[in-house]
Amino acid sequence: MLGGVRARLLEIYDRLLAAQGPQAWWPARTAFEVCLGAILVQNTSWTNVERALDALRRRGLLSYRALRDLPPARLAPVIRSSGSFNVKARRVAAFVSFLGREYGGQVARMRLDAPDALRAKLLAVPGIGPETADSIVLYAAGRPTFVVDAYTRRIFGRLGMLAGRESYDAVRAFFIDALPSDAPLFNDYHAQLVRLAKDACRAKPRCERCPLAGQCPSRRAFTDSAPSRAR
């Protein structure tokens, strides 16, 4: 059973990779910037996060040293574009304090921890939930874990591989248990899903441009319900 799931997941990945190419995700200049981006992107778009990161960069604040003594009240206006900026400023401050306390302010030292141990530490930081923790573990520390987001649920729900009621950890385990434990694979797989969800598997899907359309049981439902074109 597990072997069949692995084969199908790898086939899906291979189709996406062939159609979309390597995604080179996460877009950041440093591992510390990845961590900040993972926190700032909570409940907002990446475009808004980019604005906030650019504002931090212009002020020379995109480093542990620059942020460790900066009060949240001074950070908040700088990251205003990310939304909920007062809350996120406190979350960034909590993460920076954690990074200094546990790893001497160096994200690279996170890589010495086992993935689940690092994840557990991150989940204990105020404001860091499972998706944010997994993003930091995978994209900043380069350790194998699978990031689950709304795009993952949408795509695999439509493919009939998820029922839609599973918890975050259950969906994460579905991928981790079936796939080889390989950080680059997990990295690009998630990035491929993000690209697919933005280009084709949208809330209102564009099945005609989806590389998985031929094996998607939901395609007929979407195409049958689409209004016919005038002749």
N, CA, C and O of each residue as an XYZ file, in Angstrom:
924
protein
N       0.830     -1.208      0.000
C       0.000      0.000      0.000
C       0.863      1.255      0.000
O       0.670      2.166     -0.806
N       1.849      1.279      0.956
C       2.721      2.441      1.054
C       3.558      2.607     -0.211
O       3.813      3.725     -0.660
N       3.986      1.461     -0.786
C       4.768      1.526     -2.019
C       3.969      2.125     -3.161
O       4.515      2.848     -3.994
N       2.655      1.821     -3.205
C       1.814      2.385     -4.245
C       1.645      3.880     -4.091
O       1.627      4.613     -5.080
N       1.519      4.341     -2.847
C       1.401      5.780     -2.596
C       2.690      6.477     -2.977
O       2.668      7.540     -3.597
N       3.831      5.871     -2.602
C       5.114      6.473     -2.957
C       5.251      6.602     -4.469
O       5.671      7.644     -4.973
N       4.894      5.541     -5.194
C       5.014      5.575     -6.649
C       4.153      6.679     -7.246
O       4.577      7.372     -8.171
N       2.949      6.841     -6.719
C       2.073      7.876     -7.273
C       2.580      9.271     -6.928
O       2.549     10.165     -7.774
N       3.047      9.469     -5.693
C       3.571     10.776     -5.310
C       4.790     11.151     -6.145
O       4.945     12.303     -6.551
N       5.655     10.170     -6.397
C       6.840     10.449     -7.204
C       6.475     10.700     -8.664
O       7.106     11.518     -9.334
N       5.455      9.996     -9.155
C       5.000     10.252    -10.519
C       4.445     11.675    -10.647
O       4.709     12.365    -11.632
N       3.682     12.101     -9.652
C       3.141     13.467     -9.651
C       4.284     14.474     -9.657
O       4.272     15.437    -10.423
N       5.269     14.243     -8.799
C       6.411     15.162     -8.750
C       7.142     15.200    -10.085
O       7.488     16.274    -10.576
N       7.376     14.035    -10.669
C       8.092     13.989    -11.949
C       7.341     14.751    -13.044
O       7.957     15.433    -13.863
N       6.023     14.635    -13.055
C       5.226     15.365    -14.046
C       5.331     16.882    -13.831
O       5.455     17.648    -14.787
N       5.281     17.289    -12.588
C       5.377     18.718    -12.288
C       6.763     19.250    -12.636
O       6.893     20.327    -13.216
N       7.781     18.503    -12.284
C       9.149     18.928    -12.586
C       9.375     19.038    -14.082
O      10.002     19.989    -14.549
N       8.865     18.066    -14.844
C       9.028     18.100    -16.296
C       8.294     19.285    -16.914
O       8.771     19.884    -17.878
N       7.152     19.615    -16.365
C       6.338     20.700    -16.936
C       6.783     22.075    -16.470
O       6.704     23.041    -17.229
N       7.249     22.176    -15.233
C       7.489     23.482    -14.624
C       8.951     23.803    -14.389
O       9.312     24.963    -14.193
N       9.806     22.765    -14.407
C      11.220     22.981    -14.150
C      11.497     23.167    -12.668
O      10.564     23.368    -11.890
N      12.772     23.104    -12.256
C      13.124     23.318    -10.844
C      12.698     24.711    -10.393
O      12.807     25.678    -11.147
N      12.214     24.803     -9.161
C      11.631     26.063     -8.688
C      12.582     26.935     -7.868
O      12.307     28.117     -7.662
N      13.702     26.366     -7.394
C      14.712     27.145     -6.652
C      14.074     27.974     -5.536
O      14.283     29.185     -5.459
N      13.320     27.337     -4.702
C      12.583     27.980     -3.610
C      13.325     27.676     -2.308
O      13.776     26.540     -2.161
N      13.482     28.554     -1.391
C      12.734     29.741     -1.023
C      13.452     30.991     -1.521
O      14.681     31.032     -1.478
N      12.738     32.011     -1.991
C      13.395     33.218     -2.494
C      13.941     34.084     -1.358
O      13.186     34.823     -0.726
N      15.235     34.000     -1.096
C      15.862     34.793     -0.032
C      17.365     34.813     -0.258
O      17.910     33.945     -0.941
N      18.025     35.797      0.313
C      19.476     35.937      0.158
C      20.241     35.216      1.261
O      21.389     34.821      1.057
N      19.627     35.040      2.421
C      20.278     34.371      3.542
C      19.285     33.463      4.250
O      18.072     33.601      4.093
N      19.824     32.528      5.034
C      18.959     31.633      5.804
C      18.176     32.414      6.859
O      17.029     32.076      7.152
N      18.779     33.446      7.428
C      18.064     34.264      8.408
C      16.882     34.961      7.747
O      15.818     35.084      8.355
N      17.054     35.414      6.521
C      15.954     36.052      5.793
C      14.826     35.059      5.529
O      13.654     35.435      5.538
N      15.173     33.800      5.294
C      14.148     32.764      5.138
C      13.294     32.677      6.397
O      12.068     32.597      6.320
N      13.942     32.692      7.547
C      13.215     32.598      8.818
C      12.257     33.770      8.987
O      11.098     33.588      9.359
N      12.749     34.971      8.711
C      11.879     36.136      8.834
C      10.721     36.042      7.846
O       9.578     36.326      8.205
N      11.003     35.649      6.615
C       9.946     35.523      5.613
C       8.891     34.518      6.022
O       7.703     34.731      5.783
N       9.314     33.419      6.638
C       8.365     32.390      7.067
C       7.429     32.914      8.145
O       6.273     32.499      8.220
N       7.916     33.815      8.972
C       7.069     34.416     10.010
C       6.175     35.500      9.410
O       4.984     35.563      9.715
N       6.740     36.341      8.571
C       5.989     37.470      8.025
C       4.902     37.045      7.044
O       3.925     37.770      6.859
N       5.056     35.873      6.409
C       4.092     35.459      5.392
C       2.814     34.880      6.004
O       1.870     34.570      5.278
N       2.775     34.733      7.304
C       1.565     34.218      7.948
C       0.369     35.113      7.608
O       0.373     36.313      7.884
N      -0.645     34.504      7.006
C      -1.914     35.181      6.697
C      -1.767     36.390      5.785
O      -2.522     37.354      5.908
N      -0.811     36.348      4.880
C      -0.691     37.412      3.891
C      -0.029     36.862      2.644
O       0.390     35.705      2.617
N       0.068     37.690      1.603
C       0.675     37.251      0.351
C       2.177     37.482      0.379
O       2.686     38.291      1.155
N       2.875     36.753     -0.484
C       4.326     36.913     -0.544
C       4.712     38.300     -1.057
O       5.765     38.820     -0.690
N       3.886     38.894     -1.888
C       4.159     40.253     -2.368
C       4.272     41.225     -1.205
O       5.164     42.073     -1.187
N       3.372     41.107     -0.233
C       3.419     41.972      0.940
C       4.661     41.709      1.781
O       5.241     42.632      2.352
N       5.065     40.444      1.853
C       6.269     40.090      2.604
C       7.506     40.679      1.931
O       8.399     41.191      2.607
N       7.557     40.606      0.617
C       8.704     41.170     -0.099
C       8.870     42.649      0.208
O       9.992     43.132      0.363
N       7.761     43.367      0.297
C       7.835     44.791      0.634
C       8.428     44.980      2.035
O       9.264     45.856      2.255
N       7.988     44.158      2.957
C       8.499     44.265      4.324
C       9.986     43.920      4.385
O      10.755     44.600      5.064
N      10.389     42.865      3.680
C      11.806     42.487      3.665
C      12.660     43.567      2.998
O      13.772     43.844      3.448
N      12.156     44.164      1.952
C      12.883     45.261      1.300
C      13.049     46.435      2.254
O      14.106     47.065      2.289
N      12.016     46.728      3.022
C      12.093     47.825      3.991
C      13.139     47.519      5.066
O      13.887     48.406      5.479
N      13.188     46.278      5.510
C      14.200     45.874      6.479
C      15.600     45.966      5.882
O      16.540     46.416      6.536
N      15.721     45.536      4.643
C      17.024     45.567      3.976
C      17.534     46.998      3.812
O      18.712     47.268      4.045
N      16.677     47.887      3.425
C      17.086     49.287      3.231
C      17.591     49.909      4.526
O      18.437     50.802      4.509
N      17.066     49.430      5.639
C      17.464     49.974      6.936
C      18.569     49.163      7.604
O      18.936     49.433      8.748
N      19.096     48.177      6.897
C      20.167     47.358      7.454
C      19.725     46.478      8.601
O      20.504     46.216      9.517
N      18.478     46.016      8.566
C      17.914     45.250      9.672
C      17.716     43.767      9.365
O      17.051     43.067     10.128
N      18.270     43.287      8.285
C      18.059     41.883      7.906
C      19.172     40.988      8.448
O      19.824     40.264      7.695
N      19.378     41.046      9.751
C      20.375     40.181     10.375
C      20.013     40.005     11.847
O      19.277     40.802     12.429
N      20.544     38.955     12.419
C      20.317     38.709     13.839
C      20.859     39.863     14.686
O      20.177     40.349     15.588
N      22.072     40.293     14.396
C      22.687     41.357     15.190
C      21.882     42.650     15.143
O      21.766     43.359     16.143
N      21.330     42.947     13.975
C      20.577     44.189     13.833
C      19.256     44.143     14.580
O      18.770     45.180     15.030
N      18.667     42.965     14.720
C      17.338     42.845     15.316
C      17.340     42.450     16.789
O      16.326     42.618     17.466
N      18.451     41.932     17.298
C      18.413     41.353     18.646
C      18.086     42.383     19.727
O      17.484     42.036     20.743
N      18.474     43.641     19.524
C      18.202     44.669     20.542
C      17.139     45.670     20.093
O      16.939     46.700     20.737
N      16.449     45.359     18.973
C      15.437     46.281     18.461
C      14.081     45.953     19.084
O      13.578     44.845     18.894
N      13.483     46.877     19.816
C      12.178     46.600     20.431
C      11.104     46.380     19.365
O      11.151     47.005     18.306
N      10.142     45.504     19.633
C       9.047     45.274     18.683
C       8.338     46.555     18.260
O       7.888     46.668     17.120
N       8.235     47.513     19.163
C       7.541     48.760     18.828
C       8.266     49.531     17.722
O       7.627     50.256     16.959
N       9.579     49.385     17.626
C      10.332     50.054     16.563
C      10.358     49.218     15.287
O      10.477     49.757     14.187
N      10.247     47.904     15.439
C      10.231     47.022     14.271
C       8.886     47.074     13.555
O       8.844     47.029     12.325
N       7.811     47.166     14.288
C       6.462     47.063     13.724
C       6.214     48.000     12.542
O       5.705     47.536     11.522
N       6.544     49.294     12.620
C       6.254     50.170     11.486
C       7.024     49.791     10.220
O       6.565     50.048      9.107
N       8.179     49.189     10.394
C       9.010     48.817      9.240
C       8.367     47.670      8.460
O       8.483     47.612      7.236
N       7.699     46.770      9.154
C       7.098     45.594      8.510
C       5.591     45.769      8.321
O       4.860     44.785      8.210
N       5.136     46.991      8.286
C       3.706     47.281      8.185
C       3.051     46.567      7.009
O       1.921     46.094      7.130
N       3.739     46.482      5.875
C       3.135     45.902      4.670
C       2.769     44.436      4.831
O       1.952     43.923      4.067
N       3.353     43.746      5.807
C       3.073     42.318      5.987
C       1.752     42.062      6.697
O       1.316     40.915      6.789
N       1.096     43.128      7.209
C      -0.169     42.961      7.901
C       0.018     42.460      9.326
O       1.007     41.792      9.626
N      -0.920     42.779     10.199
C      -0.819     42.390     11.621
C       0.588     42.667     12.145
O       1.185     41.842     12.836
N       1.101     43.846     11.800
C       2.530     44.119     11.998
C       2.939     44.192     13.459
O       4.079     43.866     13.788
N       2.043     44.611     14.347
C       2.390     44.623     15.770
C       2.565     43.205     16.302
O       3.501     42.922     17.049
N       1.654     42.318     15.909
C       1.745     40.915     16.317
C       2.995     40.276     15.726
O       3.730     39.574     16.421
N       3.233     40.519     14.446
C       4.381     39.889     13.783
C       5.702     40.437     14.309
O       6.697     39.713     14.340
N       5.731     41.694     14.720
C       6.952     42.244     15.313
C       7.293     41.497     16.596
O       8.461     41.214     16.860
N       6.282     41.178     17.391
C       6.526     40.415     18.624
C       6.971     38.991     18.305
O       7.806     38.423     19.008
N       6.413     38.425     17.250
C       6.814     37.061     16.864
C       8.245     37.037     16.351
O       9.003     36.122     16.672
N       8.617     38.024     15.564
C      10.001     38.113     15.097
C      10.939     38.270     16.290
O      11.978     37.613     16.355
N      10.579     39.135     17.230
C      11.415     39.340     18.412
C      11.562     38.049     19.217
O      12.642     37.754     19.730
N      10.474     37.278     19.328
C      10.536     36.011     20.055
C      11.458     35.021     19.343
O      12.219     34.295     19.984
N      11.381     35.000     18.013
C      12.259     34.097     17.260
C      13.718     34.522     17.393
O      14.589     33.676     17.594
N      13.993     35.813     17.285
C      15.369     36.307     17.392
C      15.943     35.972     18.771
O      17.100     35.568     18.882
N      15.143     36.138     19.808
C      15.582     35.781     21.159
C      15.884     34.285     21.251
O      16.889     33.880     21.833
N      15.012     33.480     20.676
C      15.218     32.024     20.633
C      16.502     31.674     19.896
O      17.280     30.841     20.361
N      16.725     32.302     18.755
C      17.912     32.004     17.949
C      19.185     32.326     18.723
O      20.154     31.569     18.670
N      19.186     33.431     19.432
C      20.347     33.784     20.232
C      20.572     32.829     21.388
O      21.703     32.437     21.675
N      19.493     32.461     22.044
C      19.572     31.602     23.221
C      19.993     30.177     22.869
O      20.823     29.583     23.558
N      19.418     29.629     21.795
C      19.651     28.225     21.442
C      20.824     28.006     20.498
O      21.485     26.969     20.547
N      21.081     28.999     19.631
C      22.062     28.759     18.569
C      23.073     29.892     18.397
O      23.718     30.001     17.354
N      23.207     30.725     19.412
C      24.185     31.804     19.329
C      23.920     32.765     18.189
O      24.842     33.409     17.688
N      22.667     32.866     17.776
C      22.307     33.788     16.701
C      22.631     33.291     15.305
O      22.526     34.054     14.344
N      23.024     32.030     15.168
C      23.439     31.498     13.872
C      22.465     30.421     13.386
O      22.350     29.352     13.985
N      21.780     30.722     12.307
C      20.837     29.757     11.742
C      21.557     28.475     11.330
O      20.985     27.389     11.432
N      22.793     28.583     10.870
C      23.541     27.405     10.416
C      23.655     26.346     11.504
O      23.737     25.157     11.196
N      23.662     26.751     12.761
C      23.784     25.787     13.849
C      22.525     24.943     14.024
O      22.565     23.883     14.648
N      21.409     25.415     13.473
C      20.189     24.617     13.521
C      20.379     23.282     12.801
O      19.749     22.286     13.155
N      21.232     23.269     11.809
C      21.422     22.069     10.985
C      22.025     20.915     11.769
O      22.000     19.774     11.309
N      22.566     21.200     12.946
C      23.149     20.146     13.774
C      22.083     19.345     14.502
O      22.352     18.239     14.971
N      20.881     19.887     14.602
C      19.790     19.191     15.275
C      19.076     18.229     14.321
O      19.023     18.462     13.114
N      18.534     17.155     14.877
C      17.651     16.295     14.094
C      16.402     17.091     13.720
O      15.977     17.961     14.480
N      15.810     16.807     12.566
C      14.664     17.608     12.108
C      13.537     17.709     13.126
O      13.025     18.802     13.367
N      13.140     16.587     13.728
C      12.025     16.625     14.669
C      12.386     17.368     15.949
O      11.531     18.020     16.549
N      13.649     17.275     16.373
C      14.081     18.007     17.563
C      14.053     19.509     17.307
O      13.585     20.277     18.148
N      14.551     19.925     16.151
C      14.529     21.337     15.790
C      13.094     21.827     15.670
O      12.766     22.915     16.142
N      12.248     21.039     15.049
C      10.847     21.414     14.878
C      10.166     21.607     16.237
O       9.408     22.559     16.424
N      10.435     20.715     17.172
C       9.830     20.826     18.502
C      10.270     22.111     19.197
O       9.461     22.770     19.850
N      11.533     22.466     19.063
C      12.026     23.714     19.656
C      11.325     24.918     19.042
O      10.920     25.839     19.752
N      11.186     24.909     17.731
C      10.541     26.036     17.050
C       9.082     26.163     17.445
O       8.580     27.276     17.608
N       8.399     25.050     17.600
C       6.984     25.090     17.968
C       6.766     25.653     19.370
O       5.656     26.061     19.715
N       7.813     25.674     20.165
C       7.708     26.246     21.505
C       7.901     27.762     21.507
O       7.700     28.410     22.533
N       8.287     28.326     20.369
C       8.478     29.770     20.262
C       7.111     30.421     20.035
O       6.375     29.990     19.148
N       6.754     31.442     20.808
C       5.448     32.091     20.629
C       5.245     32.585     19.198
O       6.096     33.279     18.642
N       4.109     32.220     18.615
C       3.766     32.689     17.277
C       4.256     31.818     16.142
O       4.000     32.123     14.977
N       4.959     30.736     16.458
C       5.424     29.827     15.398
C       4.589     28.550     15.450
O       4.673     27.771     16.399
N       3.789     28.355     14.415
C       2.967     27.162     14.295
C       3.620     26.129     13.395
O       4.758     26.313     12.963
N       2.910     25.042     13.106
C       3.498     23.944     12.333
C       4.011     24.345     10.951
O       5.117     23.955     10.577
N       3.236     25.117     10.182
C       3.682     25.461      8.835
C       4.922     26.353      8.876
O       5.851     26.160      8.092
N       4.939     27.322      9.783
C       6.102     28.196      9.916
C       7.317     27.403     10.382
O       8.416     27.581      9.858
N       7.121     26.530     11.363
C       8.230     25.717     11.861
C       8.802     24.843     10.760
O      10.020     24.769     10.595
N       7.936     24.179     10.002
C       8.420     23.311      8.931
C       9.124     24.109      7.840
O      10.097     23.630      7.257
N       8.649     25.306      7.559
C       9.311     26.150      6.563
C      10.729     26.492      6.999
O      11.652     26.477      6.185
N      10.903     26.800      8.277
C      12.238     27.122      8.788
C      13.129     25.889      8.787
O      14.288     25.955      8.376
N      12.590     24.765      9.246
C      13.366     23.517      9.269
C      13.848     23.154      7.863
O      15.021     22.832      7.672
N      12.949     23.205      6.885
C      13.279     22.778      5.530
C      14.094     23.806      4.767
O      15.154     23.492      4.227
N      13.597     25.039      4.723
C      14.183     26.034      3.823
C      15.352     26.803      4.429
O      16.252     27.228      3.704
N      15.350     26.988      5.745
C      16.453     27.713      6.377
C      17.540     26.761      6.877
O      18.729     27.002      6.670
N      17.120     25.670      7.542
C      18.089     24.733      8.095
C      18.457     23.610      7.129
O      19.454     22.916      7.332
N      17.658     23.429      6.081
C      17.967     22.393      5.094
C      17.784     20.979      5.606
O      18.440     20.053      5.130
N      16.892     20.807      6.577
C      16.634     19.488      7.141
C      15.313     18.950      6.599
O      14.395     19.730      6.342
N      15.197     17.634      6.421
C      14.007     17.075      5.758
C      12.751     17.124      6.610
O      12.682     16.520      7.681
N      11.775     17.843      6.125
C      10.416     17.853      6.649
C       9.529     18.324      5.514
O      10.026     18.898      4.545
N       8.241     18.099      5.612
C       7.350     18.499      4.518
C       6.460     19.637      4.972
O       5.819     19.556      6.020
N       6.420     20.700      4.180
C       5.602     21.868      4.485
C       4.211     21.666      3.890
O       4.068     21.388      2.699
N       3.209     21.806      4.715
C       1.814     21.659      4.279
C       1.153     23.028      4.292
O       1.238     23.753      5.283
N       0.503     23.380      3.208
C      -0.238     24.640      3.167
C      -1.576     24.418      2.478
O      -1.926     23.291      2.129
N      -2.313     25.493      2.287
C      -3.636     25.379      1.672
C      -3.534     24.844      0.249
O      -4.432     24.141     -0.214
N      -2.452     25.170     -0.445
C      -2.269     24.672     -1.808
C      -2.130     23.145     -1.811
O      -2.705     22.465     -2.660
N      -1.366     22.618     -0.859
C      -1.192     21.164     -0.749
C      -2.543     20.480     -0.570
O      -2.845     19.490     -1.236
N      -3.337     21.013      0.325
C      -4.645     20.416      0.595
C      -5.556     20.510     -0.627
O      -6.265     19.555     -0.945
N      -5.543     21.638     -1.303
C      -6.394     21.819     -2.479
C      -6.035     20.815     -3.576
O      -6.907     20.133     -4.114
N      -4.756     20.732     -3.898
C      -4.315     19.885     -5.011
C      -4.578     18.411     -4.712
O      -5.139     17.700     -5.546
N      -4.181     17.953     -3.536
C      -4.319     16.525     -3.247
C      -5.743     16.148     -2.861
O      -6.116     14.976     -2.926
N      -6.531     17.125     -2.464
C      -7.957     16.874     -2.309
C      -8.605     16.634     -3.660
O      -9.409     15.713     -3.812
N      -8.260     17.461     -4.648
C      -8.813     17.301     -5.991
C      -8.312     16.034     -6.665
O      -9.007     15.442     -7.491
N      -7.094     15.618     -6.307
C      -6.564     14.370     -6.863
C      -7.166     13.139     -6.173
O      -6.941     12.013     -6.617
N      -7.916     13.342     -5.108
C      -8.551     12.241     -4.397
C      -7.635     11.529     -3.418
O      -7.944     10.424     -2.972
N      -6.500     12.155     -3.075
C      -5.544     11.519     -2.172
C      -5.669     12.037     -0.743
O      -5.086     11.463      0.177
N      -6.416     13.106     -0.552
C      -6.737     13.615      0.777
C      -8.251     13.817      0.855
O      -8.898     14.182     -0.127
N      -8.795     13.569      2.048
C     -10.239     13.729      2.221
C     -10.605     15.176      2.531
O     -11.731     15.603      2.277
N      -9.646     15.934      3.084
C      -9.897     17.332      3.390
C     -10.116     17.608      4.858
O     -10.144     18.766      5.275
N     -10.273     16.559      5.651
C     -10.525     16.741      7.086
C      -9.296     16.429      7.933
O      -9.344     16.543      9.158
N      -8.203     16.041      7.298
C      -7.011     15.641      8.033
C      -6.367     16.827      8.759
O      -6.443     17.967      8.301
N      -5.742     16.542      9.881
C      -4.996     17.573     10.601
C      -3.714     17.909      9.843
O      -3.293     17.178      8.946
N      -3.110     19.021     10.222
C      -1.834     19.395      9.599
C      -0.819     18.257      9.744
O      -0.188     17.855      8.767
N      -0.667     17.743     10.959
C       0.348     16.714     11.185
C       0.036     15.425     10.434
O       0.954     14.705     10.041
N      -1.237     15.126     10.230
C      -1.595     13.927      9.475
C      -1.210     14.071      8.010
O      -0.713     13.121      7.406
N      -1.431     15.244      7.434
C      -1.043     15.473      6.037
C       0.471     15.447      5.907
O       1.009     14.854      4.973
N       1.150     16.084      6.836
C       2.622     16.075      6.825
C       3.154     14.644      6.888
O       4.067     14.282      6.147
N       2.581     13.838      7.772
C       3.016     12.448      7.915
C       2.736     11.641      6.654
O       3.497     10.736      6.312
N       1.650     11.966      5.964
C       1.305     11.286      4.712
C       2.462     11.383      3.721
O       2.819     10.391      3.084
N       3.044     12.563      3.588
C       4.154     12.756      2.656
C       5.468     12.210      3.210
O       6.216     11.545      2.494
N       5.746     12.486      4.467
C       7.020     12.056      5.046
C       7.123     10.534      5.092
O       8.192      9.978      4.839
N       6.022      9.860      5.411
C       6.056      8.400      5.506
C       6.186      7.736      4.134
O       6.760      6.653      4.019
N       5.653      8.382      3.096
C       5.632      7.758      1.779
C       6.863      8.079      0.945
O       7.301      7.246      0.151
N       7.422      9.258      1.107
C       8.518      9.702      0.241
C       9.880      9.435      0.874
O       9.977      9.320      2.096
N      10.931      9.335      0.065
C      12.288      9.249      0.622
C      12.583     10.477      1.469
O      12.179     11.585      1.115
N      13.284     10.294      2.583
C      13.595     11.414      3.473
C      14.745     12.217      2.881
O      15.916     11.977      3.177
N      14.379     13.177      2.037
C      15.371     13.919      1.267
C      14.979     15.390      1.232
O      13.960     15.744      0.639
N      15.779     16.251      1.861
C      15.425     17.666      1.955
C      15.268     18.332      0.590
O      14.288     19.049      0.390
N      16.191     18.129     -0.367
C      15.989     18.753     -1.682
C      14.694     18.311     -2.367
O      14.042     19.114     -3.035
N      14.320     17.039     -2.206
C      13.060     16.557     -2.786
C      11.880     17.255     -2.120
O      10.994     17.763     -2.807
N      11.859     17.285     -0.789
C      10.762     17.945     -0.080
C      10.693     19.426     -0.444
O       9.608     19.984     -0.613
N      11.850     20.049     -0.561
C      11.928     21.470     -0.916
C      11.252     21.727     -2.260
O      10.332     22.538     -2.360
N      11.719     21.030     -3.285
C      11.198     21.316     -4.618
C       9.777     20.797     -4.799
O       8.997     21.377     -5.556
N       9.435     19.711     -4.114
C       8.061     19.188     -4.233
C       7.070     20.250     -3.762
O       6.098     20.549     -4.456
N       7.314     20.811     -2.596
C       6.404     21.838     -2.090
C       6.376     23.038     -3.027
O       5.310     23.590     -3.301
N       7.538     23.440     -3.517
C       7.597     24.583     -4.432
C       6.834     24.298     -5.723
O       6.195     25.195     -6.272
N       6.894     23.064     -6.212
C       6.141     22.696     -7.410
C       4.642     22.828     -7.166
O       3.901     23.276     -8.042
N       4.199     22.438     -5.975
C       2.775     22.543     -5.651
C       2.331     24.001     -5.586
O       1.241     24.345     -6.044
N       3.172     24.849     -5.019
C       2.850     26.281     -4.968
C       2.702     26.829     -6.380
O       1.757     27.564     -6.667
N       3.629     26.478     -7.261
C       3.577     26.952     -8.649
C       2.317     26.443     -9.350
O       1.649     27.201    -10.053
N       1.992     25.162     -9.159
C       0.815     24.590     -9.794
C      -0.457     25.284     -9.321
O      -1.343     25.593    -10.117
N      -0.534     25.526     -8.010
C      -1.740     26.144     -7.453
C      -1.922     27.568     -7.953
O      -3.053     28.026     -8.117
N      -0.845     28.259     -8.192
C      -0.938     29.639     -8.673
C      -1.234     29.704    -10.164
O      -1.938     30.602    -10.624
N      -0.693     28.747    -10.922
C      -0.848     28.791    -12.377
C      -2.107     28.090    -12.882
O      -2.766     28.584    -13.797
N      -2.445     26.948    -12.294
C      -3.519     26.122    -12.851
C      -4.556     25.691    -11.824
O      -5.752     25.891    -12.033
N      -4.116     25.104    -10.721
C      -5.055     24.545     -9.747
C      -5.504     25.630     -8.772
O      -5.294     25.534     -7.563
N      -6.126     26.660     -9.333
C      -6.605     27.790     -8.543
C      -7.936     27.446     -7.884
O      -8.489     26.364     -8.081
N      -8.433     28.393     -7.098
C      -9.765     28.185     -6.516
C     -10.770     27.909     -7.629
O     -11.630     27.039     -7.492
N     -10.660     28.654     -8.737
C     -11.389     28.355     -9.964
C     -10.364     27.790    -10.936
O      -9.652     28.555    -11.585
N     -10.273     26.468    -11.051
C      -9.142     25.838    -11.736
C      -9.111     26.078    -13.241
O     -10.138     26.275    -13.890
N      -7.899     26.053    -13.762
C      -7.664     26.094    -15.201
C      -7.123     24.725    -15.615
O      -5.929     24.557    -15.864
N      -8.018     23.771    -15.681
C      -7.614     22.383    -15.905
C      -6.895     22.190    -17.244
O      -6.061     21.295    -17.385
N      -7.223     23.032    -18.216
C      -6.621     22.861    -19.538
C      -5.122     23.112    -19.542
O      -4.434     22.701    -20.476
N      -4.602     23.780    -18.518
C      -3.175     24.053    -18.470
C      -2.471     23.292    -17.352
O      -1.328     23.602    -17.017
N      -3.141     22.303    -16.775
C      -2.584     21.562    -15.638
C      -1.866     20.299    -16.102
O      -2.464     19.490    -16.811
N      -0.600     20.104    -15.725
C       0.131     18.895    -16.127
C      -0.383     17.628    -15.453
O       0.018     16.527    -15.829
N      -1.270     17.766    -14.459
C      -1.827     16.601    -13.785
C      -3.260     16.322    -14.215
O      -3.900     15.423    -13.669
N      -3.769     17.064    -15.170
C      -5.183     16.962    -15.549
C      -5.566     15.554    -15.983
O      -6.675     15.098    -15.706
N      -4.665     14.871    -16.653
C      -4.982     13.539    -17.161
C      -5.238     12.514    -16.078
O      -5.866     11.489    -16.342
N      -4.765     12.764    -14.857
C      -4.966     11.793    -13.775
C      -5.756     12.394    -12.609
O      -5.736     11.858    -11.501
N      -6.450     13.507    -12.862
C      -7.197     14.183    -11.807
C      -8.683     13.857    -11.920
O      -9.318     14.248    -12.899
N      -9.252     13.149    -10.944
C     -10.675     12.781    -11.010
C     -11.614     13.978    -10.903
O     -12.794     13.871    -11.239
N     -11.104     15.112    -10.441
C     -11.956     16.300    -10.296
C     -12.087     17.079    -11.590
O     -12.939     17.961    -11.692
N     -11.265     16.773    -12.576
C     -11.290     17.573    -13.800
C     -12.656     17.538    -14.473
O     -13.153     18.574    -14.915
N     -13.265     16.364    -14.555
C     -14.556     16.244    -15.228
C     -15.610     17.112    -14.535
O     -16.427     17.756    -15.194
N     -15.582     17.122    -13.208
C     -16.570     17.918    -12.479
C     -16.420     19.398    -12.792
O     -17.412     20.111    -12.948
N     -15.175     19.859    -12.884
C     -14.960     21.270    -13.169
C     -15.309     21.617    -14.613
O     -15.923     22.651    -14.878
N     -14.913     20.742    -15.549
C     -15.177     21.037    -16.963
C     -16.661     20.897    -17.294
O     -17.187     21.636    -18.125
N     -17.338     19.943    -16.640
C     -18.769     19.753    -16.914
C     -19.598     20.925    -16.372
O     -20.647     21.266    -16.918
N     -19.098     21.536    -15.278
C     -19.854     22.650    -14.689
C     -19.511     23.978    -15.298
O     -20.176     24.973    -15.008
N     -18.465     24.035    -16.158
C     -18.080     25.308    -16.780
C     -19.122     25.695    -17.813
O     -19.643     24.825    -18.511
N     -19.444     26.993    -17.930
C     -20.415     27.440    -18.944
C     -19.879     27.181    -20.334
O     -18.698     27.404    -20.601
N     -20.731     26.715    -21.214
C     -20.321     26.450    -22.586
C     -20.049     27.752    -23.309
O     -20.703     28.764    -23.057
N     -19.073     27.719    -24.217
C     -18.717     28.915    -24.984
C     -19.705     29.145    -26.115
O     -20.207     28.205    -26.730
N     -19.958     30.365    -26.361
C     -20.853     30.693    -27.483
C     -20.193     30.298    -28.780
O     -18.987     30.469    -28.958
N     -20.998     29.766    -29.690
C     -20.470     29.364    -30.986
C     -20.682     30.477    -31.994
O     -20.304     30.337    -33.157
